[in-house]
Amino acid sequence: MDKFSSKGTQQKRNNEILNRESYLRCLNNEQIICQNKGFMFKDKTMKTYEQDKIGLTPIYVKGVVMEDGIHIHPLNI
């Protein structure tokens, strides 16, 4: 099993989307869209919601991505 983080997305609901193949597609400048569903209490009633989220993005702000598109090195700050 691969370890990954998908902040803001429901991992159990999107486990068929969040996999190694979609991660490799993401590295080729493609965003992977996930969907969150649930219940919320609003205006004294219980409502359901569906929300599209960007599950994977090719942008990485914590380092410089090297030419191979996979490896990184730290920022020079």
Summary of the structure (lengths in Angstrom):
residues: 77
radius of gyration: 16.2
end to end distance: 34.7
largest distance: 53.4
contacts: 154
relative contact order: 0.20
helix: 10%
strand: 38%
